[in-house]
Amino acid sequence: MSPGTFTCDKELNGYIRFVESQEIHSAYPAAKDKKLAVSIDFAKALSADAACFIDTASQALQEAGLTLTFTIDSI
């Protein structure tokens, strides 16, 4: 796992814990009964490993009740 992928993995796991623990409802009461999403903006095209990671992460987030979206800002 590349350093960037590892960092992304840690962040996404934090979001999952935040939602699964219901802490999100204490921090953001208006989020109750809302569909939740994580959005990632990438600065460049994804490598094959990164794309595979995003697919796996998307499935894990869906299981936690979150949707994963991403954009690639190619310059």
C-alpha positions as CSV (number, residue, x, y, z in Angstrom):
1,M,0.0,0.0,0.0
2,S,1.5,3.3,-1.0
3,P,1.8,6.1,1.6
4,G,-1.1,8.1,-0.1
5,T,-3.3,5.0,-0.1
6,F,-2.5,4.3,3.5
7,T,-3.4,7.8,4.5
8,C,-6.7,7.6,2.6
9,D,-7.4,4.2,4.3
10,K,-6.9,5.7,7.7
11,E,-9.2,8.7,6.9
12,L,-11.9,6.5,5.6
13,N,-11.8,4.1,8.6
14,G,-12.2,7.2,10.8
15,Y,-15.3,8.2,8.9
16,I,-16.7,4.7,9.2
17,R,-16.1,4.7,13.0
18,F,-17.7,8.2,13.3
19,V,-20.8,7.0,11.6
20,E,-21.0,3.5,13.1
21,S,-20.5,4.8,16.6
22,Q,-23.5,7.2,16.1
23,E,-21.1,10.1,17.1
24,I,-22.1,11.8,13.9
25,H,-25.6,12.4,15.3
26,S,-24.2,14.1,18.4
27,A,-21.9,16.3,16.3
28,Y,-24.4,16.9,13.5
29,P,-27.9,16.4,14.7
30,A,-29.3,17.4,11.3
31,A,-27.6,14.4,9.8
32,K,-30.0,12.0,11.4
33,D,-32.0,10.1,8.9
34,K,-30.0,11.6,6.0
35,K,-28.0,9.8,3.3
36,L,-24.3,10.2,4.1
37,A,-21.5,10.4,1.5
38,V,-17.8,10.8,1.5
39,S,-16.3,12.7,-1.4
40,I,-12.7,12.6,-2.4
41,D,-11.1,15.0,-4.9
42,F,-7.9,13.6,-6.5
43,A,-5.3,15.9,-8.2
44,K,-4.3,13.4,-10.8
45,A,-5.5,10.1,-12.4
46,L,-5.6,7.0,-10.2
47,S,-3.0,4.3,-10.5
48,A,-4.3,0.7,-10.9
49,D,-3.6,0.1,-7.2
50,A,-5.4,3.2,-6.2
51,A,-8.5,2.4,-8.4
52,C,-8.6,-1.1,-6.8
53,F,-8.4,0.5,-3.4
54,I,-11.3,2.9,-4.2
55,D,-13.5,0.0,-5.3
56,T,-12.8,-1.9,-2.1
57,A,-13.3,1.2,0.0
58,S,-16.6,2.0,-1.7
59,Q,-17.9,-1.4,-0.8
60,A,-16.8,-1.1,2.8
61,L,-18.4,2.4,3.1
62,Q,-21.6,1.1,1.6
63,E,-21.7,-1.6,4.3
64,A,-21.4,1.2,6.8
65,G,-24.2,3.2,5.2
66,L,-22.1,5.7,3.3
67,T,-21.7,6.4,-0.3
68,L,-18.3,7.1,-1.8
69,T,-17.9,9.6,-4.7
70,F,-14.7,11.0,-6.2
71,T,-13.5,13.4,-8.9
72,I,-10.2,13.6,-10.7
73,D,-9.0,17.2,-11.3
74,S,-6.5,16.7,-14.2
75,I,-4.4,19.7,-14.9
